[in-house]
Amino acid sequence: MAQLFAGTSGFSYPAWKPAFYPAKVPSKKFLEYYATRLNSVEANYTFRRLASASVLNGWLGATPPGFQFACKAHQTLTHIMKMKDAEAFTELFLKSLEPLRAARRLGPVLFQFAPTFKCDLERLDAYLPLLPSDIRFAFEFRHASWLTQAVYDRLSARNMALCLAESDKLAVPEVLTADFCYFRLRKGDYPAETRHDISSRISQLLASGRDAYVYFKHEEDPNGALWAEELLKEAGQELPTEAPK
């Protein structure tokens, strides 16, 4: 049965009090509380550093079985090497995620490229075979030159998802290239009618057998977290309700 994983890009935001985090929940308990209301988070932490086993085991201990961590690929891969001559660092990066993978708590790994990085099919062809088939991968291309059928075909051939990202600057067309879908909803506001349309579309995708990973913008206010929670409720997914002591 297909499942919806919904959340935000990060969780360490005191500004979410008191609309999402209760006033008395300390910052060290944020993730534990977050996981009582949402079932996934997109971790930007792994974009800037190789996570230690102690950090990842801490995440695992703070969240219930079934909670998924989508992890951004390290910036060395996406912004410095840009997939070129990256076999050794890719292996090192994926090895750093082993605690999550071994616990079956690793969601998709997101490759988010710089807006200035233009389409390079030769480089993509050389890189995709380096990625193992037992991990889900999503690719967020932020230069419009990548949004072509040739790229979609390459992702489809390896069951890798085109990240369906939308912001006030760029909207990626909804092209499904994998047996799961990955949404990054980054606009400044999502009125009730728009959120209803999103919920309806996600329901259609779930009904078609695709797992859906949906992450709202986080930043300075709790709206994204509240919208993700609303989406889960509309999908009929129940989560634990007991808050940490």
N, C-alpha and C positions, 0 to 999 in steps of 0.2 A: 504494500500500500504506500502510495506516495506521501511524502511529508513536507510540511512547511517549516522552515527555520527562519525566524524573523528576529531582528534586533537592530543595533546601531553599530557605528564604527568606533568602538571604544565605550568605556563605562565609568571612567574616573573623573566625574564632573560634579563637584560640590554645588554648582549652579542648578543642578536638577532637584535640589531640595527646595521646598517640601512637596512639589507637585509629583515627583516620582520617588525619590529617596525620602523616607521619613526623616525629620529633623534630627532624631537621636541616633541614627545609624552612622557609625564612624566610617571614615574613608576606607579603612582596612577591611570593612565588611561590605563594600559596595558590590563587588562581584557576586558574593554570596546572595545578597538581596536581589540584585539584577536577575539572577537565575531563578528566582521564585516567580518572576513575571514574564520573562522572555527566555527563549530556548537556544539562542545563538548570539555570538558577538563576532564582529570583524576586527581582528587584532592588528593594529598598526605597529605594535611593539616590534614585530618581526621584520618590519621594513627597515628599521634603523639598527638592529643588533641581532646577533645570533642568540636565541633564547637558551638559557641554561636549563638543565633538567630540573633543578630546584624551583625555578620560576614556573615551568610548565606543570610540574607536580603540584605546586601551590594552586594553580588554576583548576586542575582536576579535583583537588580536594575541596575547593570552594563551590563546586557545581555538581548537580545530580547526573546520574547516568542518562545518556541521551542528549545532553547539552553539547552543542557543536561549536568549535572554534575555527572560523575561517581566517586564514593567516595570509597577510600580504607577503609576497616574495621580497627578499632583501633588495634594497636599493642598488647594491653592487650589481645585481643581475639586470635590473630594469633601467637604471639611469647611468651606470658607469660602463659596464660591459655591454649592455644592451643586447644580451643573448650571444655575443660574439666570444668565442674561445672560453666558454663558461662552464665546461663540463665539471671541472674540479670543484668550483665554488657551488655549483648546483648540488652536487653530491653532499658537500659539507652543509649547505643550508637545509636540505631535506633530512639529513641525519639529525640535525638539531631539533627537528619536529617529531622525532621518533616517540617520545613519551605520549604525545597526543595520538599518533597513528596507532601505536600498540594498544592504547585504551579504546580504540574505535571512536575517538572524540575529535578527530581532525576532519573539519569540513573542507571545502575547496581551498586550494592555494591560489591566491589572486595575483596575477602579474599586471601591475598598473604602470604603464609606460608614460614618459614625459610627453606633454602636448607637442613638443618640438620634434619628437622622434617619428620620422616618416616611414612609410611602408617599405619593407625590405624583405621580399619573398625568399630570396636566397638564404638570408640569415634565419628566417623563420623555419625554412625547410631543414636547415642544419640543426636547429635547436630542439624542435618538438620531439624527435626520437630519443632525446636524453631523459625525457620525463617518464616515470614509471606509470604503468596502467592501473595500479591499485590505489592511486591517489587521484582525486578530482582536481582539475585545473580550470581556471577561468582567466580570460585575457581581456583587460580593459585597454583598448586603444583610444588615445585621446587626440590623435591626428586623423582627420577625415580620410586621408589617403589609404588607411587600412580597411576602410569599410567597403570592401569589394567582394565579389563572389569568389575570387581566387583565395582570399583569406578564409572565408567561410568554409570553403571546401576542405581546406587543410585542417581546420579545427574539427570539422565533422568526421574526417577520416580517423581521427584519434579520440573521438568522444570528449572533446574539450569544449568548454562553453565560451561563446562570445559574451562578455560581460555587458549586460543591458543597462548602461549607465545613462542617467539623464541629469543635467544641471541647467542652470540658466544660460550656459554657453554652448552646450552641445548635447544632442540627444542621439543615441545610437539606435538604429532601426532594430525592431524585434525580430531578429533572425536566430532561430533555435538550432544550435549545432551539436547538442549533447543530450543525454537522457536526463539531465537536470538543467535548471536555469538559475542564473545569478543576476539579481537586480541591485543596482546602487542608485537610490533615489535621493538626489542631492539638491533639489530645488529648495528655495527658501521657504516655500509654503505649499501645503497640500490641503486645499479646502475639502470639506466633507464630501462633496459630489465627486471630486477627483479620487479621493481615498476609496469611495464606493466602487468606482470603475477599476481601480487597482485590485481591490479585493475580488471582484468578479473575474478579472483576467487570471489572477492567481488560482482561483477555484477551477477554472477551465484547464489550466496547466496541470494541476494536481489530478484532475479527473482523467487526463490523458496519460497519467502514469509517471510524470516528471516530478522529482523532488524540486522544491523551490527555495532558494536562499534569497532573502530580501533584507537589505540594510538601508535604513534611513539615515539622513544627515544627523549628526549629534550636536557638536559645537556648544554654544552658550546656553541653550535652553533645553528643556526636557521633551519638547514636542515630538521629536523623532522616536524616542523610547515609548511615548504614549501611543503614537500612531502604530508602531510595530506591535504593541500589546493589543490594540484594537484589531489589527489584521489577524492575529492569532485567534482571537475570540471569534471573529466572524468565520474563520475556517473551522471552528469547532474543536480546537486543540486546547485541552486542559493542562494547566501547569500547577506545580505545588504552590500553595498560598502562604505557608508558614514563613514568616520573616525570621532572620537570625536574631538570636538573643543579644 
